[in-house]
Amino acid sequence: MKRIFKFIEKYFFIIILVAVAVSLVYPKSFQWVLSNYNGINVLNLLLSIVLFTMGTTLKADDFINVFKNPKEIGVGISAQYIIMPLIALAIAKIFCLDDALTVGLILVGTVPGGTASDVITFLSKGDVALSVSLTSVSTVISPILTPWITLLLIGNQIHFNPVDMFVSIIEIVIIPIVLGLILNYLFPDFCEKLKDYLPAVSSIVICLIVAGVIGANKQAILTSSAIIIIVIVLQYFLAMILGFGVGYLAGMDKKQIVTVAIELAFQNSGLSTSLAKTHFPNLSQATVPGALYSVWQNLAGSLLAYIFRKYV
């Protein structure tokens, strides 16, 4: 059994490519990933399961040590809400995008970090405690910063429910992590044995999530122009590169640098798509950047996680 899990962990990038291919040919086969079962969001449940397994690898001291050194939190959050929006604005202007795509791209840049960054950080063997902390803090302050920065960049006020976002981050990230921490505290030997299997479990879940998102957005992906796809890829890699640069200049260690880079590149693209659809109903194409970014960040991030784990 252990060999099977190690095989999945080792050849994760091949497995995810197969999942992507299947989702494009048979998109309905992964439709259940984005569905609701008895009122439970399956996608959020999958992420919560992975975050719970991550929690079993952590101890309370990991988080205490992070907040003993607030510099990393300050640097990461500043990069999140300064660098990402400016990257989006610059790319939109350079490529002369129309109003709809500009709005969509900027929303991708102004939303908080996505919870998937915690999973990719885990797979990359980065600083998971720092990643979870950055995701949580950026999400808690996003009800103020996301509409304010969007207003500055595109001149349109965006209204959304901050309570729902707060509840969401508690349910998807904080509660599973805390439960994992408790399990690790009560049964440390058992959790130590789980470490041989958890990376493979996380890999499988990431494959399911990517396949589900691609299948659901197949039509938008196939009908999008080459320019918007190039723009999305460029936005992602610029964020990743600048994240490495910021972490290095701030004097962080390797794990923290990788974490800040991942956190900066991974956005809550689902939220950006929702905001575009709700607050810019006359700009239908504004939802496309968020949908494409969701697919790309999970696919590219999963492949990069393999590289980071092996070579960084």
Residue frames as qw, qx, qy, qz and C-alpha x, y, z in Angstrom:
[[0.000, 0.885, 0.466, 0.000, 0.00, 0.00, 0.00],
 [0.316, -0.785, 0.091, 0.525, 2.80, 2.39, 0.89],
 [0.430, -0.092, 0.586, 0.681, 4.40, 1.79, -2.53],
 [0.204, 0.660, 0.639, 0.339, 1.19, 2.82, -4.28],
 [0.160, -0.943, -0.233, 0.175, 1.00, 6.07, -2.36],
 [0.424, -0.578, 0.340, 0.609, 4.67, 6.80, -3.03],
 [0.407, 0.240, 0.663, 0.580, 4.07, 6.13, -6.73],
 [0.073, 0.854, 0.491, 0.156, 1.21, 8.63, -6.77],
 [0.311, -0.873, 0.015, 0.374, 3.35, 11.20, -4.98],
 [0.491, -0.341, 0.495, 0.631, 6.30, 10.68, -7.34],
 [0.206, 0.196, 0.682, 0.674, 4.34, 10.79, -10.61],
 [0.118, 0.630, 0.534, -0.551, 1.76, 13.35, -9.54],
 [0.156, 0.545, -0.226, -0.792, 2.35, 15.66, -12.51],
 [0.128, 0.048, -0.857, -0.496, 1.60, 12.83, -14.96],
 [0.009, -0.443, -0.879, 0.178, -1.55, 11.84, -13.11],
 [0.128, 0.639, 0.306, -0.694, -2.86, 15.40, -13.14],
 [0.166, 0.361, -0.527, -0.751, -2.26, 15.68, -16.90],
 [0.105, -0.184, -0.948, -0.236, -4.30, 12.50, -17.38],
 [0.023, 0.574, 0.686, -0.447, -7.08, 13.95, -15.21],
 [0.140, 0.553, -0.075, -0.818, -7.07, 17.15, -17.27],
 [0.156, 0.150, -0.769, -0.601, -7.32, 15.19, -20.52],
 [0.076, -0.362, -0.929, 0.015, -10.22, 13.11, -19.21],
 [0.056, 0.610, 0.479, -0.628, -12.06, 16.19, -17.97],
 [0.176, 0.446, -0.314, -0.819, -11.81, 17.83, -21.40],
 [0.242, 0.015, -0.855, -0.459, -13.08, 14.74, -23.23],
 [0.437, -0.487, -0.745, -0.128, -15.66, 13.74, -20.60],
 [0.012, -0.415, 0.270, -0.868, -16.38, 16.92, -18.57],
 [0.690, -0.432, -0.122, -0.567, -19.42, 15.45, -16.85],
 [0.813, -0.063, -0.548, 0.188, -17.30, 12.71, -15.28],
 [0.425, -0.062, -0.476, 0.767, -15.99, 15.21, -12.71],
 [0.220, -0.589, -0.276, -0.727, -19.14, 17.28, -12.43],
 [0.679, -0.583, -0.447, 0.010, -19.72, 16.01, -8.91],
 [0.567, -0.070, -0.284, 0.770, -16.63, 17.87, -7.67],
 [0.006, 0.129, -0.024, 0.991, -18.40, 21.23, -8.07],
 [0.468, -0.466, -0.577, -0.480, -21.79, 20.01, -6.88],
 [0.349, -0.400, 0.479, -0.699, -23.59, 20.09, -3.54],
 [0.533, -0.126, -0.834, -0.068, -24.46, 16.93, -1.61],
 [0.473, -0.631, -0.599, 0.140, -27.11, 17.30, 1.08],
 [0.141, -0.982, -0.098, -0.074, -26.31, 21.01, 1.24],
 [0.614, -0.598, 0.302, 0.417, -22.55, 20.42, 1.51],
 [0.444, 0.824, -0.294, -0.192, -20.24, 21.99, -1.08],
 [0.981, 0.012, 0.054, 0.184, -18.11, 19.07, -2.31],
 [0.553, 0.624, -0.200, 0.515, -15.24, 21.28, -3.46],
 [0.239, -0.738, 0.348, -0.526, -14.97, 22.97, -0.07],
 [0.902, -0.351, 0.187, -0.166, -15.23, 19.58, 1.60],
 [0.901, 0.277, -0.092, 0.322, -12.33, 18.22, -0.46],
 [0.278, 0.681, -0.309, 0.603, -10.16, 21.20, 0.43],
 [0.554, -0.639, 0.274, -0.457, -11.16, 20.84, 4.08],
 [0.990, -0.135, 0.031, 0.037, -10.13, 17.18, 4.08],
 [0.718, 0.423, -0.195, 0.517, -6.71, 18.07, 2.70],
 [0.034, -0.709, 0.285, -0.645, -6.31, 20.94, 5.16],
 [0.810, -0.499, 0.141, -0.272, -7.25, 18.58, 7.97],
 [0.955, 0.048, -0.055, 0.288, -4.51, 16.17, 6.90],
 [0.404, 0.617, -0.230, 0.635, -2.12, 19.10, 6.78],
 [0.431, -0.719, 0.192, -0.510, -3.14, 20.03, 10.29],
 [0.952, -0.305, 0.014, 0.001, -2.11, 16.59, 11.49],
 [0.784, 0.260, -0.136, 0.548, 1.47, 17.40, 10.43],
 [0.102, 0.658, -0.156, 0.730, 1.56, 20.66, 12.40],
 [0.485, -0.413, -0.607, 0.476, 1.91, 21.64, 16.02],
 [0.128, -0.940, -0.310, 0.055, 0.70, 24.73, 17.83],
 [0.494, -0.603, 0.186, 0.599, 4.31, 25.90, 18.15],
 [0.470, 0.258, 0.523, 0.662, 4.48, 26.24, 14.34],
 [0.029, 0.813, 0.416, 0.406, 1.89, 29.02, 14.40],
 [0.464, -0.845, -0.099, 0.245, 3.21, 30.63, 17.56],
 [0.596, -0.294, 0.305, 0.683, 6.66, 30.89, 15.99],
 [0.326, 0.533, 0.482, 0.615, 5.19, 32.53, 12.88],
 [0.153, -0.900, -0.280, -0.296, 3.54, 35.29, 14.88],
 [0.615, -0.643, 0.038, 0.455, 6.66, 35.75, 16.94],
 [0.363, -0.223, 0.430, 0.796, 8.19, 36.92, 13.65],
 [0.401, 0.709, 0.458, -0.355, 5.54, 39.20, 12.12],
 [0.006, -0.578, 0.445, 0.684, 7.88, 40.38, 9.36],
 [0.133, 0.027, 0.903, 0.408, 6.98, 37.45, 7.10],
 [0.170, 0.645, 0.730, -0.151, 3.25, 38.11, 7.59],
 [0.067, 0.803, 0.073, -0.588, 3.68, 41.81, 6.87],
 [0.061, -0.423, 0.644, 0.635, 5.77, 41.19, 3.75],
 [0.162, 0.212, 0.930, 0.254, 3.39, 38.54, 2.40],
 [0.156, 0.734, 0.611, -0.253, 0.22, 40.58, 2.94],
 [0.030, 0.742, -0.139, -0.655, 1.79, 43.74, 1.51],
 [0.090, -0.229, 0.782, 0.573, 2.85, 41.81, -1.61],
 [0.202, 0.422, 0.884, 0.024, -0.64, 40.29, -1.89],
 [0.141, 0.834, 0.498, -0.192, -2.46, 43.63, -1.98],
 [0.003, -0.813, 0.224, 0.537, 0.15, 45.77, -3.75],
 [0.159, -0.365, 0.771, 0.497, 2.02, 43.59, -6.25],
 [0.316, 0.306, 0.888, 0.134, -0.87, 41.42, -7.52],
 [0.295, 0.814, 0.417, -0.278, -3.25, 44.32, -8.31],
 [0.038, 0.795, -0.322, -0.514, -0.45, 46.28, -10.02],
 [0.284, -0.155, 0.860, 0.395, 0.53, 43.24, -12.11],
 [0.347, 0.550, 0.760, -0.003, -3.08, 42.91, -13.26],
 [0.187, 0.892, 0.152, -0.383, -3.38, 46.61, -14.11],
 [0.118, -0.639, 0.554, 0.520, -0.06, 46.69, -15.98],
 [0.318, 0.042, 0.891, 0.323, -0.87, 43.60, -18.06],
 [0.329, 0.699, 0.618, -0.146, -4.35, 44.91, -18.91],
 [0.137, 0.889, -0.072, -0.430, -2.87, 48.16, -20.20],
 [0.214, -0.481, 0.712, 0.465, 0.03, 46.54, -22.07],
 [0.238, 0.163, 0.911, 0.294, -2.29, 44.14, -23.91],
 [0.283, 0.032, -0.176, -0.942, -5.02, 46.80, -24.37],
 [0.027, -0.292, -0.955, 0.052, -7.72, 44.50, -23.01],
 [0.265, -0.526, -0.418, -0.692, -11.34, 45.52, -23.36],
 [0.375, -0.502, 0.290, -0.723, -13.35, 46.68, -20.33],
 [0.913, -0.240, -0.093, -0.316, -14.76, 43.23, -19.52],
 [0.882, 0.106, -0.330, 0.320, -11.44, 41.39, -19.53],
 [0.211, 0.514, -0.384, 0.738, -9.75, 44.28, -17.70],
 [0.596, -0.484, 0.181, -0.615, -12.33, 44.10, -14.91],
 [0.976, -0.127, -0.149, -0.095, -11.98, 40.32, -14.69],
 [0.721, 0.306, -0.377, 0.494, -8.18, 40.43, -14.60],
 [0.010, -0.532, 0.369, -0.762, -8.06, 43.15, -11.97],
 [0.772, -0.418, 0.065, -0.473, -10.56, 41.29, -9.79],
 [0.938, 0.029, -0.288, 0.190, -8.24, 38.27, -9.94],
 [0.485, 0.388, -0.369, 0.692, -5.49, 40.58, -8.67],
 [0.200, -0.496, 0.263, -0.803, -7.43, 42.25, -5.87],
 [0.850, -0.375, -0.200, -0.311, -9.08, 39.23, -4.21],
 [0.498, -0.665, 0.542, -0.128, -7.30, 37.49, -1.30],
 [0.110, 0.406, -0.897, -0.135, -5.10, 34.43, -1.58],
 [0.806, -0.058, -0.359, -0.467, -6.84, 31.14, -2.29],
 [0.750, -0.451, 0.425, -0.229, -6.96, 28.23, 0.13],
 [0.952, 0.289, -0.027, 0.093, -5.44, 25.99, -2.54],
 [0.291, 0.774, -0.456, 0.330, -2.14, 27.79, -1.89],
 [0.554, -0.543, 0.544, -0.318, -1.99, 26.01, 1.47],
 [0.954, 0.089, 0.278, -0.064, -2.32, 22.66, -0.29],
 [0.710, 0.639, -0.165, 0.247, 0.35, 23.49, -2.90],
 [0.077, -0.779, 0.511, -0.355, 2.66, 24.77, -0.15],
 [0.794, -0.319, 0.470, -0.215, 2.15, 21.48, 1.65],
 [0.930, 0.319, 0.156, 0.097, 3.02, 19.53, -1.50],
 [0.481, 0.767, -0.249, 0.345, 6.03, 21.79, -2.10],
 [0.749, -0.298, -0.373, 0.460, 7.30, 21.21, 1.45],
 [0.131, 0.585, -0.078, 0.797, 7.10, 24.90, 2.17],
 [0.026, 0.001, -0.625, 0.780, 6.13, 26.65, 5.41],
 [0.223, -0.488, -0.780, -0.322, 2.52, 25.49, 5.76],
 [0.283, -0.644, -0.525, 0.479, 1.88, 27.42, 8.96],
 [0.114, -0.382, 0.123, 0.909, 3.00, 30.63, 7.26],
 [0.092, -0.158, -0.695, -0.695, 0.84, 29.86, 4.22],
 [0.261, -0.598, -0.757, -0.031, -2.28, 29.23, 6.30],
 [0.257, -0.605, -0.313, 0.685, -1.60, 32.40, 8.29],
 [0.059, -0.217, 0.338, 0.914, -1.17, 34.50, 5.14],
 [0.168, -0.338, -0.771, -0.513, -4.33, 33.07, 3.56],
 [0.289, -0.639, -0.678, 0.222, -6.35, 33.68, 6.73],
 [0.211, -0.550, -0.149, 0.795, -5.12, 37.24, 7.30],
 [0.011, -0.081, 0.479, 0.874, -5.52, 38.28, 3.65],
 [0.206, -0.444, -0.793, -0.363, -9.07, 36.90, 3.62],
 [0.277, -0.643, -0.576, 0.423, -10.10, 38.56, 6.89],
 [0.118, -0.570, -0.016, 0.813, -9.01, 41.99, 5.65],
 [0.218, 0.153, 0.697, 0.665, -10.25, 41.50, 2.08],
 [0.063, 0.762, 0.645, 0.006, -13.75, 42.94, 2.67],
 [0.111, -0.888, -0.035, 0.445, -12.05, 46.31, 3.05],
 [0.273, -0.534, 0.522, 0.606, -9.05, 46.04, 0.72],
 [0.408, 0.238, 0.786, 0.399, -10.59, 44.21, -2.27],
 [0.229, 0.830, 0.498, 0.099, -13.32, 46.80, -3.06],
 [0.181, -0.901, 0.060, 0.390, -11.08, 49.73, -2.13],
 [0.367, -0.399, 0.606, 0.582, -8.20, 48.69, -4.39],
 [0.373, 0.425, 0.749, 0.345, -10.60, 47.73, -7.19],
 [0.089, 0.926, 0.335, -0.148, -12.18, 51.18, -6.88],
 [0.245, -0.764, 0.308, 0.511, -8.76, 52.82, -7.19],
 [0.365, -0.203, 0.738, 0.530, -7.85, 50.77, -10.26],
 [0.105, 0.313, 0.777, 0.536, -11.09, 50.67, -12.27],
 [0.169, -0.084, 0.046, -0.981, -13.31, 53.23, -10.57],
 [0.640, -0.294, -0.469, -0.533, -16.20, 50.92, -9.68],
 [0.373, -0.390, 0.629, -0.559, -17.27, 50.17, -6.13],
 [0.585, -0.024, -0.785, -0.202, -17.85, 46.46, -5.44],
 [0.543, -0.392, 0.392, -0.631, -20.12, 45.35, -2.60],
 [0.693, 0.001, -0.713, -0.106, -20.07, 41.87, -1.13],
 [0.732, -0.614, -0.082, -0.283, -20.81, 40.19, 2.18],
 [0.183, 0.627, -0.678, 0.338, -17.69, 40.15, 4.42],
 [0.656, -0.311, 0.531, -0.437, -19.45, 37.93, 6.97],
 [0.955, 0.245, 0.048, -0.161, -19.86, 35.15, 4.40],
 [0.588, 0.616, -0.467, 0.241, -16.16, 35.35, 3.54],
 [0.206, -0.570, 0.640, -0.472, -15.20, 35.26, 7.20],
 [0.837, -0.109, 0.393, -0.366, -17.40, 32.22, 7.85],
 [0.878, 0.443, -0.173, -0.056, -16.02, 30.51, 4.74],
 [0.382, 0.619, -0.607, 0.321, -12.37, 30.82, 5.79],
 [0.470, -0.410, 0.615, -0.482, -13.26, 29.57, 9.27],
 [0.907, 0.086, 0.265, -0.316, -15.09, 26.53, 7.86],
 [0.851, 0.496, -0.169, 0.035, -12.68, 25.60, 5.06],
 [0.493, 0.572, -0.487, 0.439, -9.31, 26.42, 6.62],
 [0.177, -0.559, 0.534, -0.609, -9.30, 27.19, 10.33],
 [0.822, -0.245, 0.270, -0.437, -11.59, 24.44, 11.66],
 [0.961, 0.208, -0.177, 0.035, -9.95, 21.58, 9.69],
 [0.435, 0.563, -0.508, 0.486, -6.46, 22.78, 10.64],
 [0.379, -0.507, 0.482, -0.606, -7.43, 23.06, 14.32],
 [0.942, -0.105, 0.118, -0.297, -8.99, 19.58, 14.27],
 [0.836, 0.380, -0.325, 0.226, -5.80, 18.23, 12.68],
 [0.117, 0.604, -0.529, 0.584, -3.70, 19.97, 15.31],
 [0.673, -0.387, 0.357, -0.518, -5.84, 18.45, 18.06],
 [0.990, 0.091, -0.067, -0.086, -5.49, 14.97, 16.54],
 [0.621, 0.507, -0.434, 0.412, -1.72, 15.43, 16.33],
 [0.189, -0.580, 0.494, -0.620, -1.63, 16.57, 19.94],
 [0.806, -0.255, 0.308, -0.437, -3.69, 13.63, 21.18],
 [0.943, 0.062, 0.317, 0.076, -2.21, 10.92, 18.93],
 [0.058, 0.836, -0.436, -0.328, 1.25, 12.06, 17.77],
 [0.402, -0.265, 0.845, 0.234, 2.51, 8.55, 16.93],
 [0.551, 0.502, 0.666, -0.015, -0.49, 7.84, 14.72],
 [0.323, 0.917, 0.046, -0.228, -0.09, 11.16, 12.88],
 [0.194, -0.670, 0.629, 0.343, 3.59, 10.44, 12.34],
 [0.499, 0.061, 0.841, 0.202, 2.69, 7.20, 10.54],
 [0.472, 0.740, 0.451, -0.162, 0.20, 9.11, 8.36],
 [0.007, -0.802, 0.291, 0.521, 2.97, 11.27, 6.89],
 [0.327, -0.178, 0.816, 0.442, 3.89, 8.49, 4.43],
 [0.263, 0.476, 0.816, 0.199, 0.41, 8.68, 2.88],
 [0.071, 0.777, 0.356, -0.515, -0.73, 12.30, 3.18],
 [0.009, -0.498, 0.404, 0.767, 1.15, 13.80, 0.16],
 [0.028, 0.107, 0.882, 0.458, -0.49, 11.22, -2.13],
 [0.042, 0.649, 0.731, -0.208, -3.93, 11.93, -0.66],
 [0.018, 0.727, 0.056, -0.684, -3.39, 15.64, -1.26],
 [0.058, -0.281, 0.664, 0.690, -2.24, 14.94, -4.82],
 [0.067, 0.364, 0.901, 0.225, -5.35, 12.93, -5.62],
 [0.033, 0.758, 0.521, -0.390, -7.63, 15.64, -4.24],
 [0.021, -0.610, 0.238, 0.756, -5.82, 18.33, -6.27],
 [0.072, -0.014, 0.827, 0.558, -6.30, 16.21, -9.40],
 [0.046, 0.577, 0.815, -0.011, -10.02, 15.93, -8.71],
 [0.012, -0.771, -0.254, 0.583, -10.35, 19.66, -8.10],
 [0.045, -0.446, 0.480, 0.754, -8.47, 20.61, -11.27],
 [0.055, 0.177, 0.892, 0.412, -10.46, 18.13, -13.35],
 [0.036, 0.673, 0.703, -0.226, -13.73, 19.41, -11.91],
 [0.003, 0.736, 0.034, -0.676, -12.91, 23.06, -12.60],
 [0.045, -0.290, 0.662, 0.689, -11.70, 22.33, -16.14],
 [0.077, 0.347, 0.908, 0.221, -14.76, 20.24, -16.95],
 [0.038, 0.753, 0.549, -0.362, -17.13, 22.93, -15.67],
 [0.065, 0.822, -0.093, -0.559, -15.34, 25.68, -17.65],
 [0.617, 0.051, 0.641, 0.453, -14.54, 23.68, -20.77],
 [0.393, 0.756, 0.460, 0.249, -16.58, 25.85, -23.11],
 [0.096, -0.987, 0.040, 0.120, -15.14, 29.12, -21.76],
 [0.537, -0.533, 0.510, 0.410, -11.62, 27.75, -22.06],
 [0.580, 0.212, 0.656, 0.434, -12.05, 26.48, -25.63],
 [0.287, 0.816, 0.423, 0.272, -13.75, 29.66, -26.85],
 [0.303, -0.877, 0.038, 0.371, -11.36, 32.13, -25.18],
 [0.538, 0.810, -0.210, 0.099, -8.90, 33.99, -27.36],
 [0.820, 0.113, -0.295, 0.478, -5.20, 33.18, -27.21],
 [0.129, 0.614, -0.231, 0.744, -4.51, 36.65, -25.78],
 [0.604, -0.604, 0.131, -0.503, -6.45, 36.11, -22.55],
 [0.972, -0.170, -0.114, 0.116, -4.80, 32.73, -22.02],
 [0.615, 0.375, -0.240, 0.651, -1.36, 34.33, -22.51],
 [0.169, -0.668, 0.163, -0.707, -2.36, 37.12, -20.11],
 [0.826, -0.493, 0.002, -0.273, -3.45, 34.66, -17.41],
 [0.921, 0.009, -0.151, 0.359, -0.24, 32.62, -17.69],
 [0.390, 0.523, -0.196, 0.733, 1.84, 35.81, -17.61],
 [0.424, -0.687, 0.098, -0.582, 0.03, 37.13, -14.56],
 [0.930, -0.362, -0.056, -0.042, 0.64, 33.87, -12.71],
 [0.848, 0.095, -0.125, 0.507, 4.35, 33.57, -13.47],
 [0.166, 0.643, -0.162, 0.730, 5.08, 37.25, -12.84],
 [0.621, -0.653, 0.079, -0.426, 3.46, 36.86, -9.41],
 [0.963, -0.204, -0.058, 0.165, 5.51, 33.74, -8.73],
 [0.661, 0.356, -0.139, 0.646, 8.80, 35.37, -9.81],
 [0.064, -0.674, 0.150, -0.720, 8.15, 38.59, -7.89],
 [0.795, -0.554, -0.034, -0.245, 7.14, 36.53, -4.87],
 [0.894, -0.041, -0.129, 0.428, 10.53, 34.83, -4.92],
 [0.383, 0.511, -0.116, 0.760, 12.18, 38.23, -5.25],
 [0.397, -0.709, 0.042, -0.582, 10.25, 39.77, -2.36],
 [0.903, -0.426, -0.060, -0.014, 10.98, 36.82, -0.09],
 [0.799, 0.150, -0.123, 0.569, 14.67, 36.87, -0.96],
 [0.173, 0.596, -0.106, 0.777, 15.02, 40.64, -0.42],
 [0.579, -0.663, 0.016, -0.474, 13.21, 40.30, 2.91],
 [0.028, 0.538, -0.788, 0.299, 15.86, 37.81, 4.06],
 [0.864, -0.148, 0.206, -0.435, 13.53, 34.82, 4.42],
 [0.419, -0.314, 0.841, 0.139, 14.71, 31.22, 4.39],
 [0.097, 0.089, -0.810, -0.571, 14.07, 28.88, 1.43],
 [0.022, -0.433, -0.900, 0.053, 10.81, 27.43, 2.76],
 [0.059, 0.687, 0.389, -0.612, 9.42, 30.88, 3.47],
 [0.073, 0.428, -0.426, -0.794, 10.47, 32.22, 0.06],
 [0.083, -0.133, -0.905, -0.396, 8.70, 29.34, -1.70],
 [0.027, -0.562, -0.771, 0.297, 5.64, 29.93, 0.47],
 [0.079, 0.640, 0.113, -0.756, 5.42, 33.67, -0.26],
 [0.094, 0.252, -0.648, -0.712, 5.83, 33.00, -4.00],
 [0.096, -0.306, -0.927, -0.192, 3.02, 30.42, -3.98],
 [0.023, -0.622, -0.607, 0.494, 0.79, 32.59, -1.81],
 [0.080, 0.528, -0.125, -0.836, 1.24, 35.56, -4.11],
 [0.163, 0.141, -0.740, -0.637, 0.48, 33.58, -7.27],
 [0.160, -0.358, -0.917, -0.071, -2.53, 31.70, -5.87],
 [0.239, -0.091, 0.085, -0.963, -5.71, 33.78, -5.79],
 [0.367, 0.329, 0.769, -0.406, -9.27, 33.17, -4.69],
 [0.061, 0.066, -0.599, -0.795, -10.30, 33.05, -8.35],
 [0.118, -0.492, -0.857, -0.102, -13.70, 31.62, -7.48],
 [0.113, -0.702, -0.405, 0.575, -14.45, 34.82, -5.57],
 [0.046, -0.391, 0.315, 0.864, -13.25, 36.98, -8.47],
 [0.074, -0.200, -0.816, -0.538, -15.56, 35.12, -10.86],
 [0.153, -0.631, -0.742, 0.163, -18.49, 35.52, -8.48],
 [0.118, -0.635, -0.160, 0.746, -17.83, 39.26, -8.01],
 [0.022, -0.176, 0.543, 0.821, -17.55, 39.76, -11.76],
 [0.124, -0.368, -0.850, -0.357, -20.85, 38.00, -12.40],
 [0.208, -0.677, -0.640, 0.300, -22.69, 39.75, -9.57],
 [0.159, -0.748, -0.135, 0.630, -21.39, 43.30, -9.84],
 [0.082, 0.480, -0.462, -0.741, -20.65, 43.59, -13.55],
 [0.634, 0.310, 0.691, -0.154, -23.63, 41.77, -15.16],
 [0.547, 0.793, 0.044, -0.262, -23.31, 43.79, -18.37],
 [0.212, 0.716, -0.655, -0.111, -19.74, 42.60, -18.89],
 [0.974, -0.069, 0.034, -0.213, -20.25, 38.87, -19.36],
 [0.792, 0.404, -0.352, 0.294, -16.65, 38.20, -20.38],
 [0.148, -0.736, 0.454, -0.480, -15.47, 39.58, -17.02],
 [0.854, -0.347, 0.308, -0.235, -15.98, 36.09, -15.54],
 [0.892, 0.394, -0.208, 0.080, -13.57, 34.44, -18.00],
 [0.273, 0.658, -0.573, 0.406, -10.25, 35.53, -16.39],
 [0.524, -0.444, 0.550, -0.476, -11.30, 34.12, -13.02],
 [0.959, 0.084, 0.163, -0.218, -12.38, 30.80, -14.52],
 [0.767, 0.529, -0.301, 0.202, -9.19, 30.42, -16.54],
 [0.022, 0.676, -0.577, 0.458, -6.98, 31.50, -13.65],
 [0.767, -0.328, 0.399, -0.381, -8.58, 28.89, -11.43],
 [0.972, 0.234, 0.015, 0.013, -7.68, 26.17, -13.91],
 [0.578, 0.648, -0.348, 0.353, -4.17, 27.44, -14.62],
 [0.196, -0.697, 0.520, -0.452, -3.08, 28.12, -11.03],
 [0.840, -0.268, 0.402, -0.247, -4.04, 24.61, -9.93],
 [0.928, 0.354, 0.010, 0.118, -2.50, 22.89, -12.93],
 [0.449, 0.695, -0.354, 0.436, 0.72, 24.93, -12.99],
 [0.385, -0.672, 0.447, -0.447, 0.94, 24.99, -9.21],
 [0.949, -0.167, 0.236, -0.126, 0.66, 21.23, -9.01],
 [0.842, 0.428, -0.105, 0.312, 3.49, 20.81, -11.51],
 [0.160, 0.752, -0.371, 0.521, 5.61, 23.45, -9.77],
 [0.704, -0.565, 0.299, -0.310, 5.01, 21.72, -6.43],
 [0.983, 0.060, 0.058, 0.163, 6.76, 18.66, -7.86],
 [0.569, 0.601, -0.196, 0.526, 9.70, 20.82, -8.94],
 [0.226, -0.761, 0.311, -0.523, 9.92, 22.72, -5.64],
 [0.870, -0.408, 0.208, -0.180, 9.75, 19.52, -3.63],
 [0.950, 0.145, 0.057, 0.269, 12.49, 17.90, -5.68],
 [0.640, 0.415, -0.027, 0.646, 14.91, 20.75, -6.40],
 [0.054, -0.769, 0.094, -0.630, 14.35, 23.70, -4.07]]
